[in-house]
Amino acid sequence: MQTSKKKVAIIIDHFCLRPFGSAISYPRGLLGALSNLSIDSLEITLVGFNLSDLAKTLPFISRFKLLEIPMRKIPCYFDFRHFAIVPFILRKKGFDAVIEMTQSIPFLFKDYRLCGIVTDITPLMFPRLFPHPLMTYLRHMSLLRLAFRRCDRIVAISKSTKNDVERCYGIAEENITVIPLGFDKTAYEEIDINSTYGIKGSFILSVGTFQPRKNFSLLIRAFDELLRRGKRSDLSLVIVGELGWKYQDILETYLSAEHKNNILLLHGIGDNELFNFYEQCLYFVYPSLYEGFGLPILEAMAFGKAVIISNTSSMAEFPVDEQFRIDPTKLEDLIQSMSILLYDEKTRLDQEIINSNNAKDYSWSKSAELFLTLISELVFGRSGSTLPDIEINGKGGSSQESRVH
């Protein structure tokens, strides 16, 4: 007798709200790869709104069953719908497991196995960097803590994030599984970035949302000093990202820079242009204060670029040479690493080869296979010990943030 399929709901409300941008690289990449796997014993349903329109842009959406729960333009309705209406409907429809992909876990009316995906807990660790520090902190200390404790399993996108969740919320280690991000280069149309944006000479690249945590003010100061010491006029710094919050200091640092004519701050850049920036840059710098993963680092590595990154949080997990891991609070450390990659061509070329090879350990297909294993465990009740404990640098069992992070 054939066993009926287990019913799994994946909530993609925030993905529907903003299908492109920083917070959705994970669901977009993971669901796209999951849609290509054979899933005979499971019936997976994506839960959201405007799904037919979303499927026109992202065809893989149509490979799943779809549950449309309408959205209304009423103040505060999104949260009410997400945290109350959606879980109530999922309970009535008898799902065996529910997975929420963007850390906003609806835990009411729970009578199914529940899993939440955690990208980072930055608002708890650095509340001062957000527009409403107190509310941000209280939300993560109360609502998210309760949600985590209601989950049967939590997915973290790096070991660092897993450790943060354990330490800050008291969640048992065996209840957290690490499934990192991936990156798969796709075809893109080549354009001459220098001509398109009027860049003279080579350029150094950074990518990320314009907000305090990305530490762009330090990067601008380091670049300005690098040019002052080397008396260079043929080098530019390009920072690509979307406008976030509290970016006034970044703008003030840029405006006060001696070499501001050699600095470009760009937003509204699509994937095709972004890929060309990665391809044509001299090297990549990412001095962020804290990351849940750090997808732009992986993207730059996949394009065969030398990278300079911070030695904190998840960034410490990337297999990058020690001399190019910097303390994100020390200006001189950053200047020294940038100078090495600027003037030592052999070192830069060596790093390009190493990084290109290491980037191959990260793929969405590997992450999707781990995700499918996790789903099977949720619905069939297998022990968490059967899941591999992976390293994001590919040195554990199975290996694996622009969109802009």
HELIX and SHEET records of a PDB file:
HELIX    1   1 ASP A   13  LEU A   17  1                                   5    
HELIX    2   2 SER A   22  ILE A   24  5                                   3    
HELIX    3   3 SER A   25  LEU A   34  1                                  10    
HELIX    4   4 LEU A   51  THR A   57  1                                   7    
HELIX    5   5 PRO A   59  ARG A   63  5                                   5    
HELIX    6   6 TYR A   77  PHE A   80  1                                   4    
HELIX    7   7 ARG A   81  ILE A   85  3                                   5    
HELIX    8   8 VAL A   86  LYS A   92  1                                   7    
HELIX    9   9 THR A  122  MET A  125  1                                   4    
HELIX   10  10 PRO A  127  LEU A  129  5                                   3    
HELIX   11  11 PRO A  133  ARG A  150  1                                  18    
HELIX   12  12 LYS A  159  TYR A  169  1                                  11    
HELIX   13  13 GLU A  173  ASN A  175  5                                   3    
HELIX   14  14 ILE A  193  TYR A  197  1                                   5    
HELIX   15  15 PRO A  212  LYS A  214  5                                   3    
HELIX   16  16 PHE A  216  GLY A  230  1                                  15    
HELIX   17  17 GLN A  248  SER A  256  1                                   9    
HELIX   18  18 LYS A  260  ASN A  262  5                                   3    
HELIX   19  19 ASP A  271  GLN A  280  1                                  10    
HELIX   20  20 LEU A  295  ALA A  302  1                                   8    
HELIX   21  21 SER A  313  GLU A  317  5                                   5    
HELIX   22  22 GLU A  322  PHE A  324  5                                   3    
HELIX   23  23 LEU A  331  TYR A  343  1                                  13    
HELIX   24  24 GLU A  345  ALA A  359  1                                  15    
HELIX   25  25 TRP A  364  PHE A  380  1                                  17    
HELIX   26  26 GLY A  384  THR A  386  5                                   3    
SHEET    1   A 7 LYS A  65  GLU A  68  0                                        
SHEET    2   A 7 LEU A  42  GLY A  48  1                                        
SHEET    3   A 7 LYS A   6  ILE A  11  1                                        
SHEET    4   A 7 ALA A  97  GLU A 100  1                                        
SHEET    5   A 7 ARG A 113  VAL A 118  1                                        
SHEET    6   A 7 ARG A 153  ALA A 156  1                                        
SHEET    7   A 7 ILE A 176  VAL A 178  1                                        
SHEET    1   B 6 ILE A 263  LEU A 266  0                                        
SHEET    2   B 6 LEU A 235  VAL A 240  1                                        
SHEET    3   B 6 SER A 202  VAL A 207  1                                        
SHEET    4   B 6 TYR A 283  TYR A 286  1                                        
SHEET    5   B 6 VAL A 307  SER A 310  1                                        
SHEET    6   B 6 ARG A 325  ILE A 326  1                                        
END                                                                             
